[in-house]
Amino acid sequence: MTAKSDNNLNVFWFLPTHGDGRYLGTTQGGRPVDLPYLQQVAVAADSLGYYGVLIPTGKSCEDSWLVAAALAPQTRNLRYLVAVRPGLQPPTLAARMAATLDRLSEGRLLINVVTGGDPVENKGDGIFLNHTERYEVTDEFLNVYRRLLAGEKVDYEGKHIKVEGAEVLFPPVQENGPPLYFGGSSDAAIDVAGDHIDAYLTWGEPPAQVAEKLEVVKARAKAKGRELQYGIRLHVIVRETEEEAWAAADKLIAHLDDDTIAQAQQIFSRMDSTGQARMSALHKGNRDNLVISPNLWAGVGLVRGGAGTALVGNPQQVAERIREYQALGITNFIFSGYPHLEEAHRFAELVMPLLPLSTRPRSQSGNVNTGPFGETIGGAARPTKQVSAS
């Protein structure tokens, strides 16, 4: 099982199943996120040439599996990065779900292994395990899950998981199952990555910190005879000029008040996620110290858990920062921007042409088109001739 790539980059977008809008920390400028809106974002990502979309998981989001199943028939090439939750799903059920969705999407499923870092939400889901125990479960879960999708009939007894005669009768399209993506900064998480994962993900810390973390992961995987892919999760604010980009970043948090920041930081502080602690340390809840590295801004993390940093700048600057992360060995980039529909187009039009991508838009043209009233407009792609089915 491998997450296929080469020196080219896999660029993902994000499906905002938890909500979307023009500002953070306020209902002003918010928009309803329903199936038609998610279809717009997914179809845009598909036609613009994104490799895939990440669908978030948790009680504040729509269910990622049902969303992926609803959207896969609306798209042609787009891959769906969907979460399995060790401790919340039995490994046999998760393997069956993965095999089914992989077939229904014709091999376009990717799996995001999420261990969960919010003890309060975990208890609401019936999970009363501490940090160490959750990663023990994850290790046992993946031992069973991977063997099932490789076609084995499995008997297994661990500390937390026991199965007898487990099997998946309807195989996935992708050999040995969809590739496994996973993020986690603790020693326990890195051990899991070294043993099981195809693509290790980090949140958008400054390049020096990312390099330090990846060296640890690479060494751990090498010691186990494995070689991983690497990915990073970032937001992006790109405009034609740097000044416009920073103005857009300021505007994104223009309605954010100190009480909202304090409430969000209190929630993040209760989490036992090492990655979340590293994210929060970048800004310390202070809106006066948000530029943490060239073109890297921590403003999103004032009120958003998980990925809290954004690349901010003109197209050349953003592309250069991406290449810096690529030089560390990162080939999977998962981006988002507010609002997600408009920013998917903006990033694709301004930055993606500057990058070595593994995928391309459905149609590309460097020509211009003259409209019916003499105006010159971009985009000269014409409908292709289709052969009649009769």
matplotlib code that plots the C-alpha trace (Angstrom):
import matplotlib.pyplot as plt

x = [0.0, 1.5, 0.3, 1.4, 3.4, 6.7, 8.6, 5.3, 3.0, -0.4, -2.4, -5.6, -8.4, -10.8, -14.6, -16.0, -18.6, -18.5, -19.5, -18.0, -17.9, -15.8, -14.8, -13.6, -15.1, -18.4, -21.7, -21.3, -20.6, -21.4, -23.1, -25.1, -23.2, -25.6, -25.2, -25.6, -22.8, -20.5, -21.2, -20.0, -16.8, -16.1, -16.9, -14.7, -11.8, -12.3, -12.3, -9.5, -7.1, -6.8, -5.6, -8.2, -10.2, -9.9, -13.2, -13.0, -14.4, -15.9, -19.2, -19.1, -19.0, -21.3, -20.3, -17.4, -18.3, -21.8, -20.5, -17.9, -20.5, -22.8, -20.1, -18.1, -20.6, -20.6, -16.8, -14.5, -10.9, -11.1, -10.0, -11.6, -9.6, -12.0, -11.4, -11.4, -11.6, -9.9, -11.8, -15.0, -15.2, -14.3, -11.5, -13.6, -16.5, -14.0, -12.4, -15.7, -16.7, -13.4, -13.6, -17.2, -16.5, -13.3, -15.3, -18.2, -15.7, -13.7, -10.5, -10.7, -10.7, -7.9, -8.0, -7.2, -6.5, -7.7, -7.0, -8.8, -7.3, -10.3, -11.1, -14.5, -15.6, -14.2, -16.3, -19.4, -18.5, -18.0, -14.2, -12.7, -9.1, -6.1, -3.6, -1.4, -4.3, -5.7, -2.5, -2.4, -5.9, -4.8, -1.9, -4.0, -6.8, -4.4, -2.8, -6.3, -7.5, -4.5, -4.5, -8.3, -7.9, -4.9, -7.4, -6.5, -8.9, -7.8, -7.7, -6.2, -6.2, -4.6, -5.0, -8.0, -9.1, -10.1, -11.5, -12.0, -12.5, -12.7, -12.7, -13.8, -15.6, -15.8, -12.3, -11.2, -10.2, -6.8, -4.4, -4.2, -6.8, -6.7, -3.5, -3.3, -2.7, -2.1, -0.9, 0.4, 3.4, 3.8, 6.2, 3.3, 1.9, 5.3, 5.6, 2.2, 3.3, 6.5, 4.7, 1.6, 1.2, 1.8, 1.7, 2.6, 0.9, 2.0, 0.3, 1.8, 4.6, 7.6, 9.9, 12.6, 10.2, 8.7, 12.2, 13.0, 9.8, 10.2, 13.7, 12.4, 9.6, 12.0, 14.4, 11.7, 10.3, 13.7, 14.5, 11.4, 12.4, 9.8, 9.8, 6.9, 5.5, 5.0, 2.3, 1.3, -2.0, -2.2, -4.6, -3.8, -4.5, -3.1, -3.7, -2.1, 0.0, 1.5, -0.3, -3.6, -2.9, -2.0, -5.1, -7.2, -5.6, -6.5, -10.0, -10.5, -10.2, -11.7, -14.8, -12.9, -13.1, -10.9, -13.6, -14.1, -10.3, -10.2, -13.0, -11.4, -8.0, -9.6, -11.1, -7.8, -6.0, -8.1, -6.9, -4.2, -2.9, 0.8, 0.2, -2.5, -0.1, 2.5, 0.0, -1.2, 2.4, 3.0, 0.8, -0.1, -3.5, -2.1, -3.2, -0.1, 2.4, 0.8, 3.6, 5.7, 7.9, 8.1, 4.6, 3.4, 0.5, -1.0, -4.2, -6.5, -5.4, -6.7, -10.2, -9.7, -8.4, -6.0, -4.5, -4.1, -1.6, -1.9, 0.5, 0.0, 1.4, 1.4, 1.5, 5.3, 5.8, 3.3, 4.8, 8.3, 7.1, 5.6, 8.8, 10.6, 8.4, 8.8, 12.6, 12.0, 10.4, 6.8, 4.8, 1.2, -0.2, -3.7, -5.0, -8.1, -9.2, -12.3, -14.7, -13.7, -15.4, -13.9, -10.5, -10.3, -10.5, -8.1, -5.4, -5.8, -5.5, -2.7, -0.5, -1.0, 0.5, 3.7, 4.0, 5.0, 1.7, 0.7, -2.7, -4.0, -7.2, -9.6, -8.9, -6.0, -5.5, -3.2, -5.3, -8.0, -11.6, -13.5, -17.1, -20.2, -19.9, -16.2, -14.8, -11.7, -12.0, -9.8, -10.4, -10.7, -11.6, -14.2, -16.5, -14.9, -16.7, -18.5, -19.3, -23.0, -23.9, -26.5]
y = [0.0, 3.3, 6.9, 7.3, 10.4, 11.4, 14.7, 16.5, 17.8, 16.5, 19.7, 19.1, 21.5, 21.3, 20.8, 23.1, 20.7, 22.6, 26.0, 28.7, 32.5, 35.6, 36.3, 34.2, 34.3, 35.8, 34.9, 38.0, 37.0, 33.3, 31.1, 27.9, 24.8, 22.3, 19.7, 22.1, 24.3, 21.3, 20.1, 23.5, 23.3, 19.7, 20.2, 23.4, 21.5, 18.7, 20.9, 23.1, 20.2, 19.6, 16.1, 15.7, 17.2, 16.7, 16.2, 17.0, 14.8, 15.4, 16.4, 19.9, 18.6, 16.7, 13.0, 12.7, 9.3, 10.3, 13.5, 11.7, 9.2, 12.0, 13.9, 11.2, 10.7, 14.4, 14.5, 12.7, 12.6, 14.2, 12.0, 12.1, 12.0, 10.6, 9.8, 6.5, 6.8, 4.0, 3.5, 4.9, 2.3, -1.3, -2.1, -4.7, -2.2, 0.5, -1.8, -2.8, 0.9, 1.7, -1.1, -0.1, 3.6, 2.8, 0.7, 3.3, 6.1, 3.9, 4.0, 7.6, 7.1, 8.1, 7.4, 9.9, 8.0, 10.3, 9.4, 12.4, 15.0, 16.5, 14.5, 16.2, 15.3, 11.8, 11.2, 12.3, 9.6, 7.0, 7.1, 7.3, 6.5, 8.6, 9.8, 6.7, 4.3, 6.0, 5.3, 1.8, 1.3, 3.0, 0.6, -2.5, -1.1, -0.6, -4.1, -5.6, -3.0, -3.3, -7.1, -7.1, -4.8, -6.9, -9.8, -11.8, -13.5, -12.2, -13.6, -11.0, -10.4, -7.3, -5.3, -3.3, -5.1, -8.8, -10.3, -13.9, -14.8, -11.2, -10.6, -8.3, -10.2, -7.3, -6.1, -2.4, -1.2, 0.0, -2.8, -3.4, -0.6, 3.2, 4.9, 5.8, 9.5, 10.4, 13.3, 13.3, 15.0, 12.9, 10.0, 7.5, 9.0, 8.9, 5.2, 4.5, 6.4, 4.5, 1.1, 1.7, 5.0, 5.8, 9.6, 11.5, 14.9, 17.9, 21.2, 24.4, 25.2, 27.3, 25.3, 24.9, 23.3, 21.1, 20.0, 19.0, 17.0, 15.2, 14.1, 12.3, 10.6, 9.7, 8.1, 6.2, 4.9, 4.0, 2.0, -0.1, -0.5, 1.8, 5.0, 7.4, 10.3, 13.6, 16.3, 19.6, 21.2, 25.0, 27.8, 30.2, 33.9, 34.8, 38.0, 39.6, 41.8, 41.2, 44.3, 43.0, 39.6, 41.1, 43.3, 40.2, 38.5, 41.4, 41.5, 37.8, 38.5, 42.1, 41.1, 38.9, 40.1, 39.2, 37.3, 35.0, 34.4, 33.7, 31.2, 29.4, 29.2, 27.8, 24.9, 24.3, 24.2, 21.2, 19.1, 16.5, 16.8, 17.6, 19.0, 21.4, 22.6, 23.3, 25.3, 27.3, 28.1, 29.9, 32.8, 32.3, 33.7, 37.1, 38.9, 41.1, 38.2, 36.5, 36.6, 33.7, 33.2, 34.8, 34.8, 32.5, 33.9, 32.3, 34.4, 31.5, 29.6, 32.3, 30.7, 27.5, 24.3, 22.1, 23.8, 27.4, 29.0, 30.5, 31.3, 34.9, 36.8, 37.3, 34.2, 34.2, 34.4, 31.7, 29.4, 30.0, 29.1, 25.9, 25.1, 25.5, 22.9, 20.7, 20.8, 19.2, 16.2, 17.3, 16.3, 16.5, 20.0, 20.4, 23.9, 25.9, 29.5, 31.5, 31.3, 28.0, 28.2, 31.5, 30.8, 27.4, 29.3, 32.1, 29.7, 27.5, 30.5, 32.4, 29.8, 26.3, 27.3, 28.1, 24.6, 21.1, 19.4, 15.7, 16.7, 19.4, 21.2, 19.6, 22.3, 24.7, 27.4, 30.3, 31.8, 34.5, 34.4, 37.2, 37.4, 38.2, 41.9, 42.2, 41.9, 39.9, 37.5, 34.7, 31.1, 29.9, 26.3, 24.9, 21.9, 18.8, 16.8, 13.8, 10.5, 9.6, 6.6, 5.5]
z = [0.0, -1.1, -1.5, -5.1, -6.0, -7.5, -7.4, -8.4, -5.8, -4.7, -4.0, -2.0, -1.1, 1.9, 2.2, 4.9, 6.3, 9.6, 8.0, 5.8, 5.5, 4.9, 8.5, 11.5, 14.9, 13.9, 12.1, 10.0, 6.4, 7.2, 4.7, 5.0, 4.0, 2.5, -0.2, -3.2, -1.7, -1.0, -4.6, -5.8, -3.9, -4.9, -8.6, -8.6, -7.0, -9.5, -12.6, -11.3, -11.1, -7.3, -6.4, -3.7, -0.9, 2.8, 4.6, 8.4, 11.1, 14.5, 16.1, 14.7, 11.1, 8.8, 8.6, 6.3, 4.9, 3.8, 2.3, 0.3, -0.9, -2.0, -3.8, -5.5, -8.3, -9.0, -9.8, -12.2, -10.8, -7.4, -4.5, -1.1, 2.1, 4.7, 8.4, 10.2, 13.9, 15.9, 19.2, 17.6, 14.7, 14.9, 12.4, 10.5, 10.0, 8.9, 6.4, 4.9, 4.6, 3.0, 0.5, -0.5, -0.9, -2.8, -5.2, -5.5, -6.2, -8.6, -6.5, -5.4, -1.7, 0.7, 4.4, 7.2, 10.5, 13.3, 16.9, 18.4, 20.8, 22.6, 25.8, 26.1, 22.6, 23.0, 26.1, 24.2, 21.7, 24.4, 24.4, 27.9, 27.0, 27.8, 25.2, 25.5, 25.3, 22.2, 20.3, 21.6, 20.1, 16.9, 16.6, 17.2, 14.9, 12.0, 12.5, 11.9, 9.3, 7.0, 7.0, 6.2, 3.2, 2.0, 1.7, 4.8, 7.2, 10.6, 14.1, 16.5, 20.2, 21.7, 24.8, 23.4, 20.2, 19.6, 16.4, 15.3, 11.6, 10.5, 6.8, 4.0, 1.2, -1.3, -2.0, -2.6, -6.0, -4.8, -4.1, -0.3, 0.2, 0.0, 1.2, 4.9, 5.9, 9.5, 11.7, 15.2, 16.9, 20.1, 20.3, 20.4, 17.2, 15.4, 16.4, 14.8, 11.6, 11.4, 11.6, 9.5, 7.6, 4.0, 4.2, 7.4, 7.9, 9.9, 10.5, 9.1, 11.5, 10.4, 8.0, 10.6, 13.1, 10.4, 9.3, 12.9, 13.2, 9.9, 10.7, 13.7, 11.7, 8.9, 11.3, 13.1, 9.8, 8.5, 11.6, 10.8, 7.1, 5.8, 3.7, 4.0, 2.1, 3.8, 3.8, 5.4, 6.2, 5.7, 4.9, 2.2, 1.5, -1.9, -3.8, -6.9, -4.6, -1.1, 0.2, -0.9, 0.7, 4.1, 4.0, 3.3, 6.3, 8.5, 7.1, 7.9, 11.6, 11.5, 13.5, 16.0, 19.6, 22.6, 24.4, 21.4, 21.3, 25.0, 24.8, 21.8, 23.5, 26.7, 24.6, 22.9, 26.2, 27.5, 24.6, 25.1, 21.5, 21.2, 17.8, 19.1, 21.9, 19.2, 17.2, 20.1, 21.1, 17.8, 18.8, 22.5, 21.9, 21.2, 18.0, 18.1, 17.3, 14.3, 11.7, 12.8, 9.7, 6.2, 4.7, 7.5, 9.6, 12.7, 12.8, 11.9, 15.0, 17.3, 17.0, 15.0, 16.4, 14.4, 11.4, 12.4, 10.1, 6.6, 3.8, 3.0, 0.0, -3.7, -6.0, -6.3, -2.5, -1.8, -4.4, -3.0, 0.5, -0.8, -2.5, 0.8, 2.4, -0.7, -0.2, 3.2, 1.4, 1.5, -1.6, -0.2, 0.4, 1.9, 1.6, 2.5, 2.4, 3.4, 1.7, 0.3, -3.0, -4.1, -2.7, -4.4, -7.7, -6.6, -5.5, -8.6, -10.9, -9.2, -7.6, -9.1, -12.5, -10.7, -9.1, -10.4, -10.0, -10.3, -11.7, -14.1, -14.8, -17.2, -19.8, -20.1, -22.8, -23.2, -25.9, -25.6, -26.8, -28.5, -27.3, -29.3, -28.7, -29.4, -25.9, -25.3, -22.5, -21.0, -21.6, -25.2, -24.4, -26.8, -26.2, -27.6, -30.2, -28.7, -30.5, -30.5, -28.4, -31.1]

ax = plt.figure().add_subplot(projection="3d")
ax.plot(x, y, z, "-o")
ax.set_aspect("equal")
plt.show()
